[in-house]
Amino acid sequence: MNLGVVGQAAGLFAVTNVDDLLILALFFAQGAGRRSAAARVVAGQYLGFLAILAAPAARRRQLQGLKSGPCMPGEPALRVS
């Protein structure tokens, strides 16, 4: 395993988490004093993460529906059950 790639991945992970925290702090600050603003921010965070998980799952199902061979040369074909 290349340590340079691992270091870059760890750095990008940290930066995106800091970015996420800053954006969430701004959303919470905008909703300060308003009813249910915090609940809407939290619900939006969960819904966004659910969409991130649903997109590749939907793509996987779409690829499983194909009756052709592998998508890339050298890649094993998907089994359709």
C-alpha positions as CSV (number, residue, x, y, z in Angstrom):
1,M,0.0,0.0,0.0
2,N,1.3,3.4,-1.0
3,L,1.7,5.6,2.1
4,G,1.4,8.8,0.0
5,V,-2.0,7.8,-1.2
6,V,-3.1,6.8,2.3
7,G,-1.9,10.2,3.6
8,Q,-3.8,12.0,0.8
9,A,-7.0,10.1,1.5
10,A,-6.7,10.8,5.3
11,G,-6.1,14.5,4.6
12,L,-9.0,14.8,2.2
13,F,-11.3,13.0,4.7
14,A,-10.3,15.4,7.4
15,V,-10.8,18.5,5.2
16,T,-14.2,17.4,4.1
17,N,-15.2,16.7,7.7
18,V,-14.1,20.2,8.7
19,D,-15.9,21.7,5.8
20,D,-19.1,19.8,6.7
21,L,-18.8,21.0,10.3
22,L,-18.5,24.6,9.2
23,I,-21.5,24.4,6.9
24,L,-23.6,22.7,9.6
25,A,-22.5,25.5,12.0
26,L,-23.7,28.1,9.5
27,F,-27.0,26.3,9.1
28,F,-27.5,26.1,12.8
29,A,-26.6,29.7,13.2
30,Q,-29.1,30.8,10.6
31,G,-31.8,28.9,12.4
32,A,-31.0,30.2,15.9
33,G,-34.1,31.3,17.7
34,R,-36.5,29.6,15.2
35,R,-38.7,26.7,16.1
36,S,-37.7,23.3,14.7
37,A,-34.7,24.8,12.8
38,A,-32.2,22.4,14.4
39,A,-34.5,19.4,13.6
40,R,-34.7,20.5,10.0
41,V,-30.9,20.7,9.7
42,V,-30.4,17.3,11.3
43,A,-33.1,15.8,9.1
44,G,-31.5,17.3,6.0
45,Q,-28.1,15.9,7.1
46,Y,-29.6,12.4,7.4
47,L,-31.5,12.6,4.1
48,G,-28.4,13.8,2.3
49,F,-26.4,10.9,3.6
50,L,-29.2,8.5,2.7
51,A,-29.1,9.9,-0.9
52,I,-25.4,9.3,-1.0
53,L,-25.9,5.7,0.0
54,A,-28.9,5.2,-2.3
55,A,-27.2,6.4,-5.5
56,P,-24.6,3.6,-5.8
57,A,-27.2,1.0,-4.6
58,A,-29.6,2.1,-7.4
59,R,-26.7,1.9,-9.9
60,R,-25.8,-1.5,-8.7
61,R,-29.4,-2.7,-9.2
62,Q,-29.3,-1.2,-12.7
63,L,-26.1,-3.0,-13.6
64,Q,-27.5,-6.3,-12.3
65,G,-30.4,-5.9,-14.6
66,L,-28.1,-5.9,-17.6
67,K,-27.7,-9.3,-19.3
68,S,-24.5,-8.4,-21.0
69,G,-21.0,-9.2,-19.8
70,P,-18.7,-7.2,-17.6
71,C,-18.6,-3.4,-17.8
72,M,-14.8,-3.2,-18.0
73,P,-12.3,-5.6,-19.6
74,G,-11.0,-8.0,-17.0
75,E,-13.9,-7.4,-14.7
76,P,-16.0,-10.4,-13.6
77,A,-19.5,-10.4,-14.8
78,L,-22.3,-9.6,-12.3
79,R,-24.4,-12.5,-11.2
80,V,-28.1,-12.0,-11.6
81,S,-30.1,-13.9,-9.0
